[in-house]
Every structure is written in C-alpha cells, then in structure tokens.
Amino acid sequence: MNEPWFDPSYAWLPGAMLGVLGGLAGGLAGWLAPQGKARAAVLTLWWLLLAASGVLLAGGVAGYLAGQPYAVWYGMGLTGLIGVLVLGINLPIIIIRYRQAEARRMQARDLT
C-alpha cells in the first residue's frame, strides 16, 4: 500500500463541501431560473461544481488503482459519482427553466 494522499480521517470533507455548495447552487437555481435572472452566474457555478465532481471521481478511480486506503479513494469517488449524476441530470432542467423564462419575457413583450 502506498502512502495516503491525505489523512483518511478527513475523507468526509470533500463530500460535505460538495454537498453544501451543491445545495446552495440548487437553491439559487430553483429560485433564479424560473425568473430568468443571473443565468450566467448560476450556470457558471453549476458547471464548476460539475467539473469539481468529475475531478473527484477521477481522483477516486486513480486512488483505487494506485492502491490508496479505502477511505481515501471511496470518499473522493463516491462524492464525485454522486455529484456528476445529480448535477449532470439537473443541468438540462435548469437550462430549460431559463429558456421558458426567456420565452415568457418575449411573449409579454410581444403583447405590449
């Protein structure tokens, strides 16, 4: 077994951080997307969290293949997998909500 990349007692930290940031991003998206506000900020944050999830997933796979302790590769890999799935599945929904808000805005403009 190799030397651990980090202290395995901190393996919970990536999951907690991604969970908190993902919850905040989801709350912002649920609040702002139907109104059509802050599209660039919300989608940028979403893509950053999705990329971070991909990096964690790749790190978990690399840790497994490198023979890292269970807590190291599992903490990163599970966090990354859940993040990629949840954020990836919800990204098209957020984009649709922004498009619907824009369509409502254009329709209201056409009525006046």
Backbone bond lengths (Angstrom), bond angles and torsions (degrees), N, CA, C in turn:
res aa  C-N    CA-C-N  psi(-1)  N-CA   C-N-CA  omega(-1)  CA-C   N-CA-C  phi
1 M - - - 1.450 - - 1.523 108.84 -
2 N 1.301 116.08 139.99 1.459 122.54 178.97 1.523 110.88 -79.21
3 E 1.321 114.03 167.82 1.464 120.20 172.53 1.533 108.18 -65.78
4 P 1.339 118.59 132.23 1.479 119.56 -179.66 1.518 111.64 -60.73
5 W 1.324 115.71 144.99 1.460 122.24 178.67 1.517 110.85 -65.37
6 F 1.324 116.67 -33.78 1.462 122.02 177.53 1.516 107.42 -152.18
7 D 1.314 116.12 168.67 1.458 121.82 -179.50 1.534 109.28 -63.32
8 P 1.339 118.22 118.71 1.465 120.48 -177.23 1.530 114.36 -59.57
9 S 1.322 117.94 -17.86 1.467 118.63 178.35 1.529 111.73 -70.71
10 Y 1.338 117.80 -11.72 1.459 122.04 176.91 1.530 112.61 -103.06
11 A 1.319 117.27 17.62 1.463 120.97 -176.92 1.530 111.99 -67.42
12 W 1.307 118.38 -18.97 1.459 122.16 179.68 1.527 112.00 -76.26
13 L 1.318 117.40 -18.95 1.461 121.59 -171.89 1.541 114.22 -62.95
14 P 1.337 120.41 -46.25 1.478 118.31 179.04 1.528 112.93 -60.26
15 G 1.319 116.83 -40.23 1.457 119.95 179.74 1.513 112.41 -66.11
16 A 1.325 116.14 -40.91 1.461 119.58 179.03 1.523 110.97 -66.06
17 M 1.317 116.34 -43.39 1.462 119.55 -179.28 1.520 111.36 -65.38
18 L 1.327 117.04 -46.00 1.461 119.73 179.48 1.526 110.90 -65.74
19 G 1.326 117.25 -36.71 1.458 120.25 178.58 1.521 112.16 -64.42
20 V 1.322 116.92 -43.75 1.462 120.43 179.36 1.527 110.56 -66.73
21 L 1.326 116.63 -47.63 1.468 119.88 -180.00 1.529 111.64 -65.23
22 G 1.324 116.50 -38.81 1.460 120.17 177.26 1.516 112.01 -65.48
23 G 1.330 116.92 -38.91 1.455 120.21 176.83 1.520 112.04 -64.50
24 L 1.333 116.15 -42.03 1.465 119.91 177.32 1.527 110.89 -64.51
25 A 1.331 116.28 -43.58 1.470 119.69 179.24 1.526 110.83 -64.06
26 G 1.317 116.77 -39.95 1.465 119.68 178.05 1.512 112.45 -65.53
27 G 1.329 116.42 -39.24 1.455 119.94 176.79 1.520 111.93 -64.33
28 L 1.331 115.69 -43.35 1.467 119.28 177.51 1.520 111.14 -63.39
29 A 1.324 116.34 -43.34 1.464 119.54 -179.65 1.527 110.95 -64.50
30 G 1.311 117.14 -41.97 1.458 120.37 179.29 1.515 113.19 -66.54
31 W 1.314 116.58 -27.45 1.451 121.49 -179.60 1.532 111.77 -86.89
32 L 1.346 116.25 -44.21 1.459 120.44 -171.79 1.531 114.56 -90.77
33 A 1.319 118.21 -33.14 1.468 120.04 -175.55 1.529 112.94 -61.75
34 P 1.331 120.32 -45.30 1.466 118.34 178.69 1.528 113.22 -63.32
35 Q 1.328 116.70 -23.37 1.464 120.44 178.11 1.525 111.47 -88.22
36 G 1.322 117.18 -11.59 1.455 121.67 -178.84 1.522 113.65 75.43
37 K 1.303 117.74 22.59 1.463 121.77 -176.29 1.530 111.04 -103.49
38 A 1.327 115.74 150.35 1.472 124.44 173.26 1.528 112.36 54.19
39 R 1.322 116.40 40.66 1.458 120.26 -177.58 1.524 112.18 -58.87
40 A 1.320 117.50 -47.69 1.462 120.59 -177.67 1.524 111.22 -63.11
41 A 1.310 117.17 -41.85 1.461 120.41 -178.62 1.524 111.48 -66.73
42 V 1.317 116.61 -45.12 1.464 120.50 -177.88 1.525 110.36 -66.15
43 L 1.325 117.12 -46.71 1.467 119.21 -178.15 1.528 111.51 -69.18
44 T 1.330 117.89 -34.69 1.467 119.85 176.26 1.518 110.49 -64.08
45 L 1.321 117.20 -45.92 1.459 120.76 177.56 1.524 110.43 -60.69
46 W 1.315 116.83 -41.79 1.464 121.26 -179.31 1.531 110.66 -62.81
47 W 1.345 116.07 -45.95 1.466 119.48 179.95 1.529 111.33 -65.77
48 L 1.327 118.02 -36.73 1.465 120.67 177.51 1.526 111.35 -63.98
49 L 1.322 116.42 -42.92 1.463 119.23 177.94 1.528 111.51 -67.38
50 L 1.322 116.55 -36.39 1.466 119.67 176.58 1.531 110.97 -65.24
51 A 1.328 116.72 -41.05 1.467 120.44 176.92 1.520 110.90 -65.34
52 A 1.324 117.70 -41.61 1.466 120.85 178.07 1.527 110.49 -62.72
53 S 1.316 116.78 -37.66 1.464 120.55 177.05 1.522 110.95 -64.62
54 G 1.332 116.42 -40.82 1.459 119.96 177.16 1.514 112.07 -63.27
55 V 1.329 116.67 -39.97 1.468 120.68 177.66 1.528 110.29 -64.72
56 L 1.331 117.20 -42.02 1.467 120.01 178.02 1.524 111.34 -64.20
57 L 1.322 116.62 -40.91 1.463 119.75 178.30 1.524 110.72 -63.48
58 A 1.330 116.52 -45.20 1.466 119.89 177.92 1.524 110.62 -63.57
59 G 1.326 117.13 -38.61 1.463 120.26 177.37 1.512 112.10 -65.03
60 G 1.320 117.05 -37.52 1.462 120.50 176.72 1.511 112.19 -65.09
61 V 1.323 117.02 -42.75 1.473 120.49 177.64 1.520 110.14 -65.74
62 A 1.330 116.50 -43.74 1.469 119.81 178.54 1.519 110.95 -63.31
63 G 1.320 117.12 -39.17 1.463 120.12 177.96 1.517 112.17 -64.50
64 Y 1.311 116.14 -39.63 1.468 119.96 177.08 1.527 110.70 -62.96
65 L 1.329 115.33 -46.67 1.462 119.51 -179.00 1.527 112.25 -68.27
66 A 1.334 117.19 -27.69 1.465 121.13 -179.61 1.523 112.13 -85.73
67 G 1.315 117.69 -2.75 1.454 120.10 177.86 1.517 114.08 80.37
68 Q 1.323 116.83 28.43 1.462 120.79 177.61 1.527 109.44 -70.31
69 P 1.338 116.72 158.89 1.464 119.04 176.79 1.530 111.59 -59.71
70 Y 1.316 114.48 155.74 1.460 121.68 -176.77 1.521 112.01 -52.61
71 A 1.316 117.43 -47.57 1.471 120.79 -176.69 1.517 111.59 -61.74
72 V 1.308 118.28 -32.21 1.466 120.97 -177.97 1.521 110.18 -71.38
73 W 1.328 117.56 -55.77 1.459 118.59 -175.09 1.522 112.21 -75.02
74 Y 1.329 118.03 -33.48 1.454 120.09 -178.73 1.528 111.23 -70.69
75 G 1.320 117.72 -42.05 1.459 121.05 179.16 1.513 112.34 -60.92
76 M 1.315 116.05 -41.90 1.468 119.61 178.69 1.522 111.46 -75.40
77 G 1.312 116.78 -44.09 1.462 120.84 -175.37 1.515 113.64 -66.32
78 L 1.325 117.12 -45.29 1.463 119.80 -179.65 1.524 110.75 -66.86
79 T 1.332 116.62 -41.91 1.452 120.32 177.30 1.524 110.65 -59.62
80 G 1.318 116.50 -46.61 1.459 120.56 179.63 1.514 112.58 -63.69
81 L 1.318 116.93 -42.37 1.467 120.49 -179.38 1.528 111.25 -63.74
82 I 1.320 116.88 -47.45 1.462 120.03 179.06 1.523 110.20 -62.89
83 G 1.334 117.02 -42.91 1.460 120.29 179.85 1.516 112.23 -62.05
84 V 1.321 117.13 -45.68 1.468 120.48 -179.94 1.528 110.49 -62.59
85 L 1.315 116.92 -42.74 1.465 119.43 -179.17 1.528 111.91 -67.30
86 V 1.321 116.87 -51.22 1.466 120.05 -175.18 1.527 110.95 -67.68
87 L 1.313 116.88 -48.40 1.463 119.41 -178.64 1.524 111.32 -68.76
88 G 1.328 117.06 -38.90 1.457 120.56 180.00 1.517 113.14 -66.76
89 I 1.324 116.96 -37.76 1.466 120.49 179.33 1.522 110.92 -70.81
90 N 1.326 117.17 -36.06 1.465 120.44 -176.05 1.521 114.05 -85.11
91 L 1.322 119.11 -15.92 1.461 120.98 -179.62 1.527 112.88 -59.43
92 P 1.330 120.06 -47.76 1.473 118.65 178.40 1.527 113.13 -62.35
93 I 1.327 117.14 -31.67 1.458 120.49 178.98 1.526 110.40 -66.61
94 I 1.317 116.47 -41.79 1.468 120.16 178.93 1.524 110.24 -64.61
95 I 1.319 116.74 -42.56 1.463 120.22 178.67 1.532 110.43 -61.87
96 I 1.324 117.24 -40.98 1.463 121.38 177.65 1.526 110.65 -62.08
97 R 1.324 117.48 -42.43 1.472 120.63 179.61 1.523 111.16 -62.11
98 Y 1.332 117.04 -40.29 1.466 119.74 177.18 1.526 111.01 -66.00
99 R 1.322 117.63 -39.82 1.466 120.35 177.64 1.519 111.59 -65.14
100 Q 1.329 116.84 -38.90 1.464 119.86 177.44 1.526 111.06 -64.51
101 A 1.317 117.02 -40.74 1.467 120.30 178.19 1.519 110.52 -63.77
102 E 1.319 117.07 -40.83 1.470 120.51 178.06 1.530 111.03 -65.49
103 A 1.327 116.67 -39.80 1.468 119.90 177.92 1.519 110.78 -63.91
104 R 1.351 117.53 -40.91 1.463 120.30 177.24 1.522 110.78 -63.87
105 R 1.318 116.78 -39.76 1.461 121.34 179.36 1.538 109.98 -63.43
106 M 1.320 117.09 -44.23 1.478 120.55 -179.84 1.531 110.22 -67.32
107 Q 1.316 117.08 -40.05 1.466 119.69 179.01 1.525 110.69 -64.45
108 A 1.296 117.61 -40.40 1.464 120.57 177.82 1.520 111.12 -65.63
109 R 1.319 117.03 -36.87 1.464 121.71 177.99 1.523 110.17 -66.53
110 D 1.335 117.69 -36.67 1.459 120.74 179.75 1.521 112.20 -70.15
111 L 1.318 117.61 -26.40 1.463 121.19 -179.19 1.525 112.21 -75.14
112 T 1.311 116.61 -23.68 1.467 118.89 -177.47 1.503 111.73 -90.54
